[in-house]
Amino acid sequence: MARDLGRIPGIFDELTLEHLLDVELARARRYEHPFSLLRARASDIDALREMAGALRLHTRWADSVGILDGVALLVILRDTSLEGAQTAMVKILAALNEELPAPIMNALEFDSAAWRKGDDRARLLARLGKEP
């Protein structure tokens, strides 16, 4: 993608999301609270913009949605295991499938990863899309 997402109402900017992720990593290390990530990507920025609002409607108040690397959306699912994240992803995709046009849904890719003991931000983000 050539352009970045810029500001999207209701979606955290990249710096804020990085800070929230670092806070969640510190909390997980200290208290061993589970958390997981969902990443939404598309080849079309307009598809991600349209999906962002719908995605925010289908996450819990405790979850955070923000811009990742200027080209994707990341959801921090607090107190959620990998299995819980995958269940949430299925439910979110089903809801989005009813709300968004087929061309947008066809352009989307979702990945998930869960925090593991010893993770830092780079290690956790690198596992997105690599966990079963």
CORWORA-V762781 format. One record per residue. N is the residue number from 0. PHI is phi in radians with two decimals (none if undefined). D_CENTER is the distance of its C-alpha to the mean C-alpha in whole Angstrom. Layout:
# CORWORA-V762781
<<N;PHI;D_CENTER> <N;PHI;D_CENTER>>
This chain:
# CORWORA-V762781
<<0;none;18> <1;-1.47;20> <2;-1.72;19> <3;-1.75;16> <4;-1.27;14> <5;1.14;16> <6;-1.54;16> <7;-2.22;15> <8;-0.96;16> <9;1.45;14> <10;-2.04;11> <11;-1.14;11> <12;-1.27;13> <13;-1.08;12> <14;-1.13;15> <15;-1.13;14> <16;-1.08;10> <17;-1.04;12> <18;-1.09;14> <19;-1.08;12> <20;-1.15;11> <21;-1.11;15> <22;-1.09;16> <23;-1.16;14> <24;-1.10;15> <25;-1.12;18> <26;-1.10;18> <27;-1.15;17> <28;-1.11;20> <29;-1.28;23> <30;-1.92;22> <31;0.99;20> <32;-1.35;18> <33;-1.26;15> <34;-2.73;12> <35;-2.34;9> <36;-2.16;5> <37;-2.09;3> <38;-2.09;4> <39;-1.98;6> <40;-2.26;9> <41;-2.66;13> <42;-1.32;16> <43;-2.08;17> <44;-1.12;15> <45;-1.07;17> <46;-1.12;15> <47;-1.15;12> <48;-1.07;14> <49;-1.18;15> <50;-1.24;12> <51;-1.01;10> <52;-1.14;13> <53;-1.15;13> <54;-1.09;9> <55;-1.10;10> <56;-1.21;13> <57;-1.92;12> <58;-2.03;10> <59;-1.31;12> <60;-1.07;14> <61;-1.40;13> <62;-1.49;9> <63;-2.11;8> <64;-2.09;6> <65;-2.65;7> <66;-1.43;9> <67;-2.10;8> <68;0.97;12> <69;1.26;13> <70;-2.37;12> <71;-2.58;8> <72;-1.98;5> <73;-2.16;3> <74;-1.96;3> <75;-1.64;6> <76;-1.78;8> <77;-1.23;11> <78;0.91;14> <79;-2.31;13> <80;-1.35;14> <81;-1.07;13> <82;-1.09;15> <83;-1.10;14> <84;-1.14;10> <85;-1.19;12> <86;-1.13;14> <87;-1.06;11> <88;-1.08;10> <89;-1.08;13> <90;-1.14;14> <91;-1.11;11> <92;-1.08;13> <93;-1.10;16> <94;-1.17;16> <95;-1.12;14> <96;-1.08;17> <97;-1.40;20> <98;-1.74;19> <99;-1.88;18> <100;-1.10;20> <101;-0.96;21> <102;-1.04;20> <103;-1.22;17> <104;-1.09;16> <105;-1.18;18> <106;-1.51;16> <107;-1.58;12> <108;-2.28;11> <109;-2.02;8> <110;-2.26;8> <111;-2.46;8> <112;-2.73;10> <113;-2.06;11> <114;-1.10;13> <115;-2.19;17> <116;-0.95;20> <117;1.65;21> <118;-1.24;17> <119;-2.03;17> <120;-1.01;14> <121;-1.09;15> <122;-1.12;16> <123;-1.16;12> <124;-1.12;10> <125;-1.14;13> <126;-1.42;13> <127;-0.96;10> <128;1.47;12> <129;-1.87;15> <130;-1.53;15> <131;-1.13;17>>
